Amino acid sequence: MRNISNSTYAVKYPSKEFATAFIPKHGVPFRNAVIGITYPTPDYSIERQSSSPITVFEYVLEGEGKLLIDGKWQTAGSGDIYILRSGEHQHYRSAPQRPWKKIWINYISDYLTAMLDAYNIKSGIYNSDAARDHFEQLFKLSQAVTPDQDACYAIAEHIHAILHAIVSERGAGQSDKYRILEALNAAVYKKTNLDRLAADLHISKSNMIRIFKKHYGVTPYEYLISQKISAAKLLLKDTKMTVKEISQRICITDEHYFSSLFFARVGMRPKEYRQSHIQNANT
């Protein structure tokens, strides 16, 4: 760890963690901030009591771990941002098998706390494709500059940009979830893929997956396949189309793959499913 200050700043870090401390002379825009990177450490665990004035911003580059938020353990993995606010019990730890690699900034600042309040951002796990660049810029800043007041203001600007990106994603997710759902429902009888759907919606594939799973509990791919299977079940029950015709109708052109997929989801082959409904109709 590099220590940048007119006074001492003692922080103990694991052997695979490196950090730089910034302590502006006049306590503006923060009293202190520490920017660092943590490399995968199986026994990594941090716990702070609610009396701690530290706010935590961390971006997970790879791996996964758990955070205790509102008394419940939640999982944060690659691409996630987690924010833990000051004045709250903070407890987070890496998964031993797939420990986190993450970029982070911890700070003490009344000004930045007020910004969290203004954006109505609580402790939790967030996601924003745009925010990653700001975390990476923060880390580069911590490695490349001689800490001075300008550097401290640049850090605050990046934190503000991260908050803005999170809020923008949150607002977009409320409307985009319906657009994604509509596009998936319209794709039941079309040959398409998630890359094409995301391009048509003008959002990234990863963001589309995140938004949809957040609101509907399944990935877009899982939802689309389930809708195709539901359509196939109706066609098997209500038409005399062959299995091959049905597989082509829902744009799963390989009949054998369709049959295997149907069996995996329904528990019987398409012909068996059709026959079971014919028998039920005759009893």
DRENPA-3360 file (N, C-alpha, C; in nm, 2 decimals, always signed):
BEGIN
1 = MRNISNST = +0.08/-0.12/+0.00/+0.00/+0.00/+0.00/+0.09/+0.12/+0.00 ~ +0.05/+0.22/-0.08/+0.12/+0.35/-0.08/+0.04/+0.44/+0.02 ~ +0.11/+0.52/+0.10/+0.05/+0.60/+0.19/+0.08/+0.75/+0.16 ~ -0.03/+0.83/+0.12/-0.01/+0.96/+0.08/-0.08/+1.06/+0.17 ~ +0.00/+1.12/+0.26/-0.06/+1.21/+0.35/+0.05/+1.28/+0.43 ~ +0.01/+1.39/+0.50/+0.10/+1.46/+0.59/+0.10/+1.39/+0.72 ~ +0.00/+1.30/+0.74/-0.01/+1.23/+0.87/-0.01/+1.08/+0.84 ~ -0.01/+1.00/+0.94/-0.01/+0.86/+0.92/-0.15/+0.81/+0.89;
9 = YAVKYPSK = -0.15/+0.70/+0.81/-0.28/+0.64/+0.77/-0.26/+0.49/+0.77 ~ -0.29/+0.42/+0.88/-0.26/+0.28/+0.89/-0.38/+0.19/+0.85 ~ -0.36/+0.11/+0.75/-0.46/+0.01/+0.71/-0.39/-0.12/+0.68 ~ -0.45/-0.23/+0.73/-0.39/-0.36/+0.71/-0.46/-0.43/+0.60 ~ -0.38/-0.48/+0.50/-0.44/-0.54/+0.38/-0.38/-0.68/+0.37 ~ -0.46/-0.78/+0.30/-0.40/-0.91/+0.27/-0.28/-0.89/+0.17 ~ -0.21/-1.00/+0.16/-0.09/-1.00/+0.08/-0.12/-0.98/-0.07 ~ -0.24/-1.01/-0.11/-0.28/-1.00/-0.25/-0.37/-0.87/-0.27;
17 = EFATAFIP = -0.35/-0.77/-0.20/-0.43/-0.65/-0.21/-0.34/-0.53/-0.20 ~ -0.36/-0.44/-0.30/-0.27/-0.32/-0.31/-0.36/-0.20/-0.31 ~ -0.32/-0.09/-0.25/-0.40/+0.02/-0.24/-0.32/+0.15/-0.22 ~ -0.39/+0.26/-0.26/-0.33/+0.39/-0.24/-0.43/+0.48/-0.16 ~ -0.38/+0.55/-0.06/-0.46/+0.64/+0.02/-0.45/+0.78/-0.03 ~ -0.56/+0.85/-0.03/-0.57/+0.99/-0.06/-0.63/+1.07/+0.05 ~ -0.56/+1.16/+0.11/-0.61/+1.24/+0.22/-0.59/+1.39/+0.19 ~ -0.69/+1.46/+0.14/-0.68/+1.60/+0.11/-0.66/+1.68/+0.24;
25 = KHGVPFRN = -0.59/+1.79/+0.22/-0.56/+1.87/+0.34/-0.68/+1.93/+0.41 ~ -0.78/+1.97/+0.34/-0.90/+2.03/+0.40/-1.02/+1.95/+0.41 ~ -1.01/+1.82/+0.38/-1.12/+1.73/+0.40/-1.23/+1.74/+0.29 ~ -1.19/+1.80/+0.18/-1.29/+1.82/+0.07/-1.22/+1.76/-0.06 ~ -1.30/+1.69/-0.14/-1.44/+1.65/-0.13/-1.46/+1.52/-0.04 ~ -1.36/+1.47/+0.02/-1.37/+1.36/+0.11/-1.27/+1.38/+0.22 ~ -1.29/+1.32/+0.33/-1.19/+1.32/+0.44/-1.07/+1.23/+0.40 ~ -1.10/+1.11/+0.35/-1.00/+1.03/+0.29/-1.06/+0.93/+0.20;
33 = AVIGITYP = -0.98/+0.88/+0.11/-1.03/+0.77/+0.02/-0.91/+0.68/-0.01 ~ -0.95/+0.55/-0.02/-0.85/+0.45/-0.05/-0.89/+0.37/-0.17 ~ -0.81/+0.37/-0.28/-0.84/+0.30/-0.40/-0.75/+0.18/-0.41 ~ -0.80/+0.06/-0.44/-0.72/-0.06/-0.45/-0.77/-0.16/-0.54 ~ -0.70/-0.27/-0.55/-0.73/-0.39/-0.62/-0.71/-0.51/-0.53 ~ -0.80/-0.60/-0.54/-0.79/-0.73/-0.46/-0.78/-0.84/-0.56 ~ -0.67/-0.92/-0.54/-0.66/-1.04/-0.63/-0.72/-1.16/-0.55 ~ -0.75/-1.27/-0.63/-0.82/-1.38/-0.57/-0.75/-1.43/-0.44;
41 = TPDYSIER = -0.83/-1.43/-0.33/-0.78/-1.48/-0.20/-0.89/-1.56/-0.14 ~ -0.87/-1.69/-0.13/-0.98/-1.78/-0.08/-1.04/-1.74/+0.05 ~ -0.96/-1.69/+0.14/-1.01/-1.66/+0.28/-1.04/-1.51/+0.30 ~ -1.06/-1.44/+0.19/-1.09/-1.30/+0.20/-1.22/-1.27/+0.27 ~ -1.21/-1.19/+0.37/-1.34/-1.15/+0.44/-1.32/-1.02/+0.51 ~ -1.41/-0.93/+0.50/-1.41/-0.80/+0.57/-1.54/-0.78/+0.65 ~ -1.52/-0.73/+0.77/-1.64/-0.70/+0.85/-1.62/-0.57/+0.93 ~ -1.71/-0.48/+0.92/-1.70/-0.35/+0.99/-1.83/-0.33/+1.07;
49 = QSSSPITV = -1.82/-0.28/+1.18/-1.94/-0.25/+1.26/-2.02/-0.13/+1.21 ~ -2.14/-0.11/+1.26/-2.22/+0.00/+1.21/-2.17/+0.14/+1.25 ~ -2.07/+0.14/+1.34/-2.01/+0.27/+1.38/-1.91/+0.32/+1.28 ~ -1.87/+0.23/+1.18/-1.77/+0.27/+1.08/-1.82/+0.38/+0.99 ~ -1.74/+0.48/+0.97/-1.78/+0.59/+0.88/-1.75/+0.56/+0.73 ~ -1.70/+0.44/+0.70/-1.65/+0.41/+0.56/-1.77/+0.37/+0.47 ~ -1.77/+0.42/+0.35/-1.86/+0.38/+0.25/-1.77/+0.30/+0.14 ~ -1.83/+0.19/+0.10/-1.76/+0.10/+0.01/-1.82/+0.10/-0.13;
57 = FEYVLEGE = -1.74/+0.12/-0.23/-1.78/+0.10/-0.37/-1.68/-0.01/-0.43 ~ -1.73/-0.12/-0.48/-1.64/-0.22/-0.53/-1.70/-0.28/-0.66 ~ -1.61/-0.30/-0.76/-1.65/-0.36/-0.89/-1.58/-0.50/-0.90 ~ -1.66/-0.60/-0.92/-1.61/-0.74/-0.93/-1.57/-0.77/-1.07 ~ -1.44/-0.79/-1.09/-1.38/-0.82/-1.22/-1.41/-0.97/-1.26 ~ -1.39/-1.05/-1.16/-1.41/-1.20/-1.18/-1.43/-1.26/-1.04 ~ -1.48/-1.39/-1.05/-1.51/-1.46/-0.93/-1.65/-1.42/-0.87 ~ -1.67/-1.47/-0.74/-1.79/-1.43/-0.68/-1.77/-1.44/-0.52;
65 = GKLLIDGK = -1.87/-1.38/-0.46/-1.87/-1.38/-0.31/-2.00/-1.33/-0.26 ~ -2.01/-1.32/-0.13/-2.14/-1.29/-0.06/-2.13/-1.16/+0.02 ~ -2.24/-1.09/+0.03/-2.25/-0.97/+0.11/-2.37/-0.98/+0.20 ~ -2.36/-0.94/+0.32/-2.47/-0.94/+0.42/-2.54/-0.80/+0.40 ~ -2.66/-0.80/+0.35/-2.74/-0.68/+0.32/-2.88/-0.69/+0.38 ~ -2.91/-0.60/+0.47/-3.04/-0.61/+0.54/-3.07/-0.75/+0.60 ~ -2.96/-0.80/+0.66/-2.97/-0.93/+0.73/-2.98/-1.05/+0.64 ~ -2.96/-1.04/+0.51/-2.96/-1.15/+0.42/-2.83/-1.15/+0.34;
73 = WQTAGSGD = -2.78/-1.28/+0.31/-2.66/-1.29/+0.23/-2.70/-1.29/+0.08 ~ -2.63/-1.20/+0.01/-2.66/-1.19/-0.14/-2.53/-1.22/-0.21 ~ -2.54/-1.27/-0.33/-2.42/-1.30/-0.41/-2.39/-1.20/-0.51 ~ -2.26/-1.16/-0.52/-2.21/-1.06/-0.62/-2.11/-1.13/-0.71 ~ -2.12/-1.13/-0.84/-2.03/-1.20/-0.93/-1.97/-1.10/-1.03 ~ -1.90/-1.16/-1.13/-1.84/-1.08/-1.23/-1.93/-0.98/-1.30 ~ -1.89/-0.85/-1.30/-1.97/-0.74/-1.36/-2.06/-0.67/-1.26 ~ -2.07/-0.72/-1.14/-2.15/-0.66/-1.04/-2.08/-0.55/-0.97;
81 = IYILRSGE = -2.15/-0.45/-0.92/-2.10/-0.34/-0.84/-2.17/-0.36/-0.70 ~ -2.10/-0.35/-0.59/-2.17/-0.35/-0.47/-2.13/-0.22/-0.39 ~ -2.24/-0.16/-0.33/-2.22/-0.04/-0.25/-2.26/-0.07/-0.11 ~ -2.18/-0.04/-0.01/-2.22/-0.06/+0.13/-2.20/+0.08/+0.19 ~ -2.31/+0.13/+0.25/-2.30/+0.26/+0.30/-2.25/+0.27/+0.44 ~ -2.19/+0.39/+0.48/-2.14/+0.41/+0.61/-2.26/+0.41/+0.71 ~ -2.22/+0.38/+0.84/-2.32/+0.37/+0.94/-2.40/+0.25/+0.94 ~ -2.37/+0.15/+0.86/-2.43/+0.02/+0.86/-2.33/-0.09/+0.88;
89 = HQHYRSAP = -2.38/-0.20/+0.93/-2.29/-0.32/+0.95/-2.25/-0.37/+0.81 ~ -2.12/-0.38/+0.79/-2.07/-0.42/+0.66/-2.00/-0.56/+0.67 ~ -2.04/-0.66/+0.60/-1.97/-0.79/+0.60/-1.98/-0.85/+0.47 ~ -1.86/-0.87/+0.41/-1.85/-0.93/+0.28/-1.73/-1.02/+0.27 ~ -1.75/-1.13/+0.18/-1.64/-1.23/+0.18/-1.64/-1.30/+0.04 ~ -1.52/-1.34/+0.00/-1.51/-1.42/-0.13/-1.56/-1.56/-0.11 ~ -1.61/-1.62/-0.23/-1.63/-1.76/-0.23/-1.50/-1.83/-0.24 ~ -1.47/-1.93/-0.15/-1.34/-1.99/-0.15/-1.30/-2.06/-0.28;
97 = QRPWKKIW = -1.40/-2.11/-0.35/-1.36/-2.18/-0.47/-1.34/-2.09/-0.59 ~ -1.41/-1.97/-0.59/-1.40/-1.87/-0.70/-1.39/-1.73/-0.63 ~ -1.28/-1.70/-0.57/-1.27/-1.58/-0.49/-1.27/-1.46/-0.59 ~ -1.31/-1.35/-0.53/-1.32/-1.22/-0.61/-1.18/-1.17/-0.65 ~ -1.18/-1.11/-0.77/-1.08/-1.01/-0.81/-1.16/-0.89/-0.83 ~ -1.12/-0.78/-0.77/-1.21/-0.66/-0.77/-1.13/-0.53/-0.76 ~ -1.18/-0.43/-0.82/-1.13/-0.29/-0.80/-1.23/-0.22/-0.70 ~ -1.17/-0.14/-0.61/-1.26/-0.08/-0.51/-1.21/+0.06/-0.47;
105 = INYISDYL = -1.30/+0.13/-0.41/-1.27/+0.26/-0.35/-1.35/+0.26/-0.22 ~ -1.29/+0.29/-0.11/-1.35/+0.31/+0.02/-1.32/+0.45/+0.06 ~ -1.42/+0.52/+0.11/-1.40/+0.66/+0.14/-1.48/+0.70/+0.26 ~ -1.44/+0.82/+0.32/-1.52/+0.88/+0.43/-1.55/+1.02/+0.37 ~ -1.68/+1.06/+0.36/-1.72/+1.18/+0.30/-1.86/+1.22/+0.32 ~ -1.89/+1.33/+0.39/-2.02/+1.38/+0.41/-2.08/+1.42/+0.28 ~ -2.00/+1.48/+0.19/-2.05/+1.53/+0.06/-2.09/+1.41/-0.03 ~ -2.02/+1.31/-0.03/-2.05/+1.19/-0.12/-2.17/+1.11/-0.06;
113 = TAMLDAYN = -2.18/+1.11/+0.07/-2.29/+1.05/+0.14/-2.42/+1.12/+0.10 ~ -2.42/+1.25/+0.10/-2.53/+1.33/+0.06/-2.57/+1.30/-0.09 ~ -2.47/+1.28/-0.17/-2.49/+1.24/-0.31/-2.57/+1.11/-0.32 ~ -2.53/+1.01/-0.24/-2.60/+0.88/-0.23/-2.75/+0.90/-0.20 ~ -2.77/+0.99/-0.10/-2.91/+1.02/-0.06/-2.99/+1.09/-0.17 ~ -2.92/+1.18/-0.24/-2.99/+1.25/-0.35/-3.03/+1.15/-0.46 ~ -2.95/+1.05/-0.49/-2.98/+0.95/-0.59/-3.06/+0.83/-0.53 ~ -3.09/+0.84/-0.40/-3.17/+0.73/-0.34/-3.10/+0.59/-0.36;
121 = IKSGIYNS = -2.97/+0.59/-0.35/-2.90/+0.46/-0.36/-2.87/+0.41/-0.22 ~ -2.92/+0.29/-0.20/-2.90/+0.22/-0.07/-2.79/+0.11/-0.09 ~ -2.75/+0.06/+0.03/-2.66/-0.06/+0.02/-2.72/-0.17/-0.06 ~ -2.64/-0.22/-0.15/-2.69/-0.33/-0.24/-2.60/-0.36/-0.35 ~ -2.65/-0.45/-0.44/-2.57/-0.49/-0.56/-2.63/-0.43/-0.68 ~ -2.55/-0.37/-0.76/-2.59/-0.30/-0.88/-2.51/-0.35/-1.00 ~ -2.55/-0.30/-1.12/-2.49/-0.34/-1.24/-2.49/-0.23/-1.34 ~ -2.38/-0.20/-1.40/-2.38/-0.10/-1.51/-2.26/-0.12/-1.59;
129 = DAARDHFE = -2.28/-0.14/-1.72/-2.17/-0.16/-1.82/-2.08/-0.03/-1.82 ~ -2.14/+0.08/-1.81/-2.07/+0.21/-1.82/-1.98/+0.23/-1.70 ~ -2.02/+0.18/-1.58/-1.95/+0.21/-1.46/-1.81/+0.14/-1.45 ~ -1.79/+0.03/-1.52/-1.66/-0.04/-1.51/-1.55/+0.05/-1.55 ~ -1.57/+0.13/-1.66/-1.46/+0.22/-1.71/-1.42/+0.32/-1.60 ~ -1.51/+0.36/-1.52/-1.48/+0.46/-1.42/-1.40/+0.40/-1.30 ~ -1.44/+0.27/-1.27/-1.35/+0.20/-1.17/-1.21/+0.18/-1.22 ~ -1.20/+0.14/-1.35/-1.07/+0.12/-1.41/-0.99/+0.25/-1.41;
137 = QLFKLSQA = -1.06/+0.36/-1.44/-0.99/+0.49/-1.44/-0.95/+0.54/-1.30 ~ -1.03/+0.50/-1.20/-0.99/+0.53/-1.06/-0.86/+0.46/-1.03 ~ -0.86/+0.33/-1.07/-0.74/+0.25/-1.03/-0.61/+0.31/-1.10 ~ -0.63/+0.34/-1.23/-0.52/+0.40/-1.31/-0.47/+0.53/-1.25 ~ -0.57/+0.61/-1.20/-0.54/+0.74/-1.14/-0.46/+0.72/-1.01 ~ -0.50/+0.61/-0.94/-0.43/+0.59/-0.81/-0.28/+0.54/-0.83 ~ -0.26/+0.48/-0.95/-0.12/+0.43/-0.98/-0.04/+0.53/-1.05 ~ -0.10/+0.63/-1.12/-0.02/+0.71/-1.21/+0.01/+0.86/-1.17;
145 = VTPDQDAC = -0.07/+0.91/-1.07/-0.06/+1.05/-1.04/+0.01/+1.07/-0.90 ~ +0.06/+1.19/-0.89/+0.11/+1.23/-0.76/-0.02/+1.29/-0.69 ~ -0.06/+1.23/-0.58/-0.19/+1.28/-0.52/-0.18/+1.42/-0.48 ~ -0.28/+1.50/-0.53/-0.29/+1.64/-0.49/-0.44/+1.67/-0.49 ~ -0.48/+1.79/-0.47/-0.62/+1.83/-0.46/-0.69/+1.80/-0.59 ~ -0.63/+1.83/-0.70/-0.69/+1.80/-0.83/-0.72/+1.65/-0.85 ~ -0.63/+1.57/-0.80/-0.66/+1.42/-0.81/-0.78/+1.38/-0.72 ~ -0.79/+1.45/-0.61/-0.90/+1.42/-0.52/-1.03/+1.46/-0.58;
153 = YAIAEHIH = -1.04/+1.57/-0.65/-1.16/+1.61/-0.72/-1.19/+1.52/-0.84 ~ -1.09/+1.47/-0.91/-1.11/+1.38/-1.01/-1.17/+1.25/-0.96 ~ -1.12/+1.20/-0.84/-1.18/+1.08/-0.78/-1.33/+1.10/-0.75 ~ -1.36/+1.22/-0.70/-1.50/+1.25/-0.67/-1.59/+1.25/-0.80 ~ -1.53/+1.30/-0.90/-1.60/+1.30/-1.03/-1.63/+1.16/-1.08 ~ -1.53/+1.07/-1.07/-1.55/+0.94/-1.11/-1.66/+0.87/-1.02 ~ -1.66/+0.90/-0.89/-1.76/+0.84/-0.81/-1.90/+0.89/-0.85 ~ -1.91/+1.02/-0.88/-2.04/+1.08/-0.93/-2.08/+1.01/-1.06;
161 = AILHAIVS = -1.98/+0.99/-1.15/-2.02/+0.92/-1.27/-2.07/+0.78/-1.25 ~ -2.01/+0.71/-1.16/-2.05/+0.57/-1.13/-2.20/+0.57/-1.08 ~ -2.23/+0.67/-0.99/-2.36/+0.68/-0.94/-2.46/+0.71/-1.05 ~ -2.42/+0.81/-1.14/-2.51/+0.84/-1.25/-2.53/+0.72/-1.34 ~ -2.43/+0.64/-1.37/-2.44/+0.53/-1.45/-2.54/+0.42/-1.39 ~ -2.53/+0.41/-1.26/-2.62/+0.31/-1.19/-2.76/+0.36/-1.20 ~ -2.78/+0.49/-1.17/-2.92/+0.54/-1.18/-2.98/+0.53/-1.32 ~ -2.89/+0.56/-1.42/-2.94/+0.55/-1.55/-2.98/+0.41/-1.59;
169 = ERGAGQSD = -2.90/+0.31/-1.55/-2.93/+0.17/-1.57/-3.06/+0.14/-1.50 ~ -3.08/+0.18/-1.38/-3.20/+0.15/-1.30/-3.32/+0.21/-1.37 ~ -3.31/+0.33/-1.41/-3.43/+0.39/-1.48/-3.46/+0.32/-1.61 ~ -3.35/+0.29/-1.69/-3.37/+0.22/-1.82/-3.43/+0.08/-1.80 ~ -3.39/+0.01/-1.69/-3.44/-0.12/-1.67/-3.59/-0.13/-1.66 ~ -3.65/-0.03/-1.60/-3.79/-0.03/-1.58/-3.87/-0.03/-1.71 ~ -3.82/+0.04/-1.81/-3.89/+0.04/-1.94/-3.83/-0.07/-2.04 ~ -3.70/-0.10/-2.03/-3.64/-0.19/-2.12/-3.70/-0.33/-2.09;
177 = KYRILEAL = -3.74/-0.36/-1.97/-3.78/-0.50/-1.94/-3.90/-0.54/-2.03 ~ -3.99/-0.44/-2.05/-4.11/-0.47/-2.13/-4.07/-0.48/-2.28 ~ -3.97/-0.40/-2.33/-3.93/-0.41/-2.46/-3.86/-0.55/-2.49 ~ -3.78/-0.59/-2.39/-3.72/-0.72/-2.41/-3.82/-0.83/-2.41 ~ -3.92/-0.82/-2.32/-4.02/-0.93/-2.31/-4.10/-0.93/-2.44 ~ -4.13/-0.82/-2.49/-4.21/-0.81/-2.62/-4.13/-0.87/-2.73 ~ -4.00/-0.84/-2.74/-3.91/-0.89/-2.84/-3.90/-1.04/-2.83 ~ -3.89/-1.10/-2.71/-3.88/-1.24/-2.69/-4.01/-1.31/-2.73;
185 = NAAVYKKT = -4.12/-1.25/-2.70/-4.25/-1.31/-2.73/-4.27/-1.31/-2.89 ~ -4.22/-1.21/-2.95/-4.23/-1.20/-3.09/-4.14/-1.29/-3.17 ~ -4.04/-1.35/-3.09/-3.93/-1.43/-3.16/-3.97/-1.58/-3.15 ~ -4.08/-1.61/-3.09/-4.12/-1.76/-3.08/-4.12/-1.83/-3.21 ~ -4.17/-1.76/-3.31/-4.18/-1.82/-3.45/-4.08/-1.77/-3.54 ~ -3.97/-1.71/-3.49/-3.86/-1.66/-3.57/-3.73/-1.72/-3.54 ~ -3.64/-1.72/-3.64/-3.51/-1.77/-3.62/-3.42/-1.65/-3.58 ~ -3.38/-1.65/-3.46/-3.30/-1.53/-3.41/-3.21/-1.58/-3.30;
193 = NLDRLAAD = -3.13/-1.49/-3.24/-3.05/-1.52/-3.13/-3.04/-1.39/-3.04 ~ -2.98/-1.41/-2.93/-2.97/-1.30/-2.83/-2.89/-1.18/-2.88 ~ -2.79/-1.21/-2.96/-2.70/-1.10/-3.01/-2.79/-1.01/-3.11 ~ -2.87/-1.08/-3.19/-2.95/-1.00/-3.29/-3.06/-0.93/-3.21 ~ -3.12/-0.99/-3.11/-3.23/-0.92/-3.04/-3.17/-0.80/-2.97 ~ -3.06/-0.82/-2.90/-3.00/-0.70/-2.83/-2.96/-0.59/-2.93 ~ -2.91/-0.62/-3.05/-2.88/-0.52/-3.15/-3.01/-0.45/-3.19 ~ -3.12/-0.52/-3.21/-3.24/-0.46/-3.25/-3.30/-0.37/-3.14;
201 = LHISKSNM = -3.27/-0.40/-3.02/-3.32/-0.32/-2.90/-3.22/-0.21/-2.87 ~ -3.10/-0.21/-2.93/-3.00/-0.11/-2.91/-2.95/-0.11/-2.76 ~ -2.94/-0.23/-2.71/-2.87/-0.24/-2.58/-2.77/-0.36/-2.59 ~ -2.68/-0.36/-2.49/-2.58/-0.47/-2.50/-2.65/-0.60/-2.46 ~ -2.59/-0.71/-2.51/-2.64/-0.84/-2.47/-2.63/-0.86/-2.32 ~ -2.52/-0.83/-2.26/-2.51/-0.85/-2.12/-2.61/-0.77/-2.04 ~ -2.64/-0.65/-2.08/-2.73/-0.57/-2.01/-2.87/-0.62/-2.03 ~ -2.90/-0.67/-2.15/-3.03/-0.73/-2.18/-3.06/-0.85/-2.09;
209 = IRIFKKHY = -2.95/-0.94/-2.07/-2.97/-1.05/-1.99/-2.99/-1.01/-1.84 ~ -2.91/-0.91/-1.80/-2.92/-0.87/-1.66/-3.05/-0.81/-1.62 ~ -3.10/-0.72/-1.71/-3.23/-0.66/-1.69/-3.34/-0.76/-1.68 ~ -3.34/-0.85/-1.78/-3.45/-0.95/-1.79/-3.45/-1.04/-1.67 ~ -3.33/-1.09/-1.64/-3.32/-1.19/-1.52/-3.36/-1.12/-1.39 ~ -3.33/-0.99/-1.38/-3.36/-0.92/-1.26/-3.51/-0.91/-1.24 ~ -3.58/-0.89/-1.34/-3.73/-0.86/-1.33/-3.81/-0.99/-1.35 ~ -3.76/-1.09/-1.42/-3.84/-1.21/-1.45/-3.78/-1.34/-1.39;
217 = GVTPYEYL = -3.66/-1.33/-1.33/-3.61/-1.45/-1.26/-3.54/-1.55/-1.35 ~ -3.55/-1.54/-1.48/-3.48/-1.63/-1.58/-3.41/-1.55/-1.68 ~ -3.32/-1.62/-1.75/-3.25/-1.55/-1.86/-3.34/-1.54/-1.98 ~ -3.31/-1.44/-2.07/-3.39/-1.43/-2.19/-3.39/-1.56/-2.28 ~ -3.27/-1.63/-2.28/-3.27/-1.75/-2.36/-3.36/-1.86/-2.30 ~ -3.36/-1.87/-2.16/-3.44/-1.97/-2.10/-3.59/-1.94/-2.12 ~ -3.62/-1.81/-2.11/-3.76/-1.77/-2.14/-3.80/-1.80/-2.28 ~ -3.72/-1.77/-2.38/-3.75/-1.79/-2.52/-3.77/-1.94/-2.55;
225 = ISQKISAA = -3.68/-2.02/-2.50/-3.70/-2.17/-2.52/-3.83/-2.22/-2.45 ~ -3.86/-2.17/-2.33/-3.98/-2.21/-2.27/-4.10/-2.17/-2.35 ~ -4.10/-2.06/-2.41/-4.21/-2.01/-2.49/-4.22/-2.09/-2.62 ~ -4.11/-2.13/-2.68/-4.11/-2.21/-2.80/-4.17/-2.35/-2.76 ~ -4.13/-2.41/-2.65/-4.18/-2.54/-2.61/-4.33/-2.53/-2.58 ~ -4.38/-2.42/-2.52/-4.52/-2.40/-2.50/-4.60/-2.39/-2.63 ~ -4.54/-2.32/-2.73/-4.61/-2.32/-2.86/-4.61/-2.45/-2.92 ~ -4.50/-2.53/-2.91/-4.50/-2.66/-2.97/-4.60/-2.75/-2.90;
233 = KLLLKDTK = -4.62/-2.74/-2.77/-4.72/-2.82/-2.70/-4.86/-2.79/-2.76 ~ -4.89/-2.67/-2.78/-5.02/-2.63/-2.84/-5.04/-2.69/-2.98 ~ -4.94/-2.68/-3.06/-4.94/-2.73/-3.19/-4.96/-2.88/-3.19 ~ -4.89/-2.95/-3.10/-4.91/-3.10/-3.09/-5.05/-3.14/-3.05 ~ -5.11/-3.06/-2.96/-5.24/-3.09/-2.91/-5.35/-3.05/-3.02 ~ -5.33/-2.94/-3.08/-5.45/-2.88/-3.16/-5.43/-2.89/-3.31 ~ -5.32/-2.94/-3.36/-5.31/-2.95/-3.50/-5.26/-3.09/-3.54 ~ -5.26/-3.12/-3.67/-5.21/-3.25/-3.72/-5.07/-3.23/-3.79;
241 = MTVKEISQ = -5.01/-3.12/-3.76/-4.87/-3.09/-3.81/-4.78/-3.20/-3.76 ~ -4.68/-3.24/-3.84/-4.59/-3.34/-3.80/-4.49/-3.28/-3.71 ~ -4.41/-3.36/-3.64/-4.31/-3.31/-3.54/-4.21/-3.22/-3.62 ~ -4.17/-3.27/-3.74/-4.08/-3.19/-3.82/-4.13/-3.06/-3.85 ~ -4.26/-3.05/-3.89/-4.32/-2.92/-3.93/-4.33/-2.83/-3.81 ~ -4.36/-2.89/-3.69/-4.37/-2.81/-3.57/-4.23/-2.75/-3.54 ~ -4.13/-2.83/-3.54/-4.00/-2.78/-3.51/-3.96/-2.67/-3.60 ~ -3.99/-2.69/-3.73/-3.96/-2.58/-3.83/-4.05/-2.46/-3.80;
249 = RICITDEH = -4.17/-2.48/-3.76/-4.26/-2.36/-3.73/-4.20/-2.28/-3.62 ~ -4.14/-2.34/-3.52/-4.09/-2.26/-3.41/-3.94/-2.23/-3.43 ~ -3.89/-2.26/-3.55/-3.76/-2.22/-3.59/-3.65/-2.29/-3.51 ~ -3.68/-2.42/-3.48/-3.57/-2.51/-3.43/-3.56/-2.61/-3.54 ~ -3.48/-2.59/-3.63/-3.48/-2.66/-3.76/-3.44/-2.81/-3.75 ~ -3.36/-2.84/-3.65/-3.31/-2.98/-3.64/-3.42/-3.05/-3.56 ~ -3.49/-3.14/-3.62/-3.60/-3.22/-3.56/-3.55/-3.30/-3.44 ~ -3.43/-3.36/-3.46/-3.38/-3.45/-3.35/-3.34/-3.36/-3.23;
257 = YFSSLFFA = -3.28/-3.25/-3.25/-3.25/-3.16/-3.14/-3.38/-3.11/-3.07 ~ -3.48/-3.07/-3.15/-3.61/-3.03/-3.10/-3.67/-3.14/-3.01 ~ -3.67/-3.27/-3.06/-3.72/-3.38/-2.98/-3.65/-3.39/-2.85 ~ -3.52/-3.38/-2.85/-3.44/-3.40/-2.73/-3.47/-3.28/-2.63 ~ -3.48/-3.16/-2.69/-3.51/-3.05/-2.60/-3.65/-3.06/-2.54 ~ -3.74/-3.10/-2.62/-3.88/-3.12/-2.57/-3.88/-3.22/-2.46 ~ -3.81/-3.33/-2.48/-3.80/-3.43/-2.37/-3.74/-3.38/-2.24 ~ -3.64/-3.30/-2.26/-3.57/-3.25/-2.14/-3.66/-3.15/-2.06;
265 = RVGMRPKE = -3.75/-3.08/-2.13/-3.84/-2.98/-2.07/-3.97/-3.04/-2.02 ~ -4.02/-3.14/-2.09/-4.16/-3.19/-2.07/-4.16/-3.33/-2.00 ~ -4.05/-3.40/-2.03/-4.04/-3.54/-1.97/-4.09/-3.65/-2.06 ~ -4.13/-3.62/-2.19/-4.17/-3.71/-2.29/-4.14/-3.66/-2.43 ~ -4.13/-3.75/-2.52/-4.10/-3.70/-2.66/-4.23/-3.64/-2.72 ~ -4.21/-3.56/-2.82/-4.33/-3.49/-2.88/-4.44/-3.58/-2.92 ~ -4.41/-3.70/-2.99/-4.51/-3.79/-3.03/-4.58/-3.85/-2.91 ~ -4.50/-3.88/-2.80/-4.56/-3.93/-2.68/-4.66/-3.83/-2.61;
273 = YRQSHIQN = -4.62/-3.70/-2.62/-4.70/-3.60/-2.56/-4.83/-3.59/-2.64 ~ -4.82/-3.59/-2.77/-4.94/-3.58/-2.85/-5.03/-3.70/-2.83 ~ -4.98/-3.82/-2.82/-5.05/-3.94/-2.80/-5.12/-3.94/-2.66 ~ -5.06/-3.89/-2.56/-5.12/-3.88/-2.42/-5.24/-3.79/-2.42 ~ -5.24/-3.68/-2.50/-5.35/-3.59/-2.51/-5.46/-3.65/-2.59 ~ -5.43/-3.73/-2.69/-5.54/-3.80/-2.77/-5.61/-3.90/-2.68 ~ -5.53/-3.97/-2.60/-5.59/-4.07/-2.51/-5.68/-4.00/-2.40 ~ -5.63/-3.89/-2.35/-5.71/-3.82/-2.25/-5.84/-3.77/-2.31;
281 = ANT = -5.83/-3.72/-2.43/-5.95/-3.67/-2.50/-6.05/-3.78/-2.52 ~ -6.01/-3.90/-2.54/-6.10/-4.02/-2.57/-6.15/-4.09/-2.44 ~ -6.10/-4.05/-2.33/-6.15/-4.11/-2.20/-6.26/-4.03/-2.14;
% end
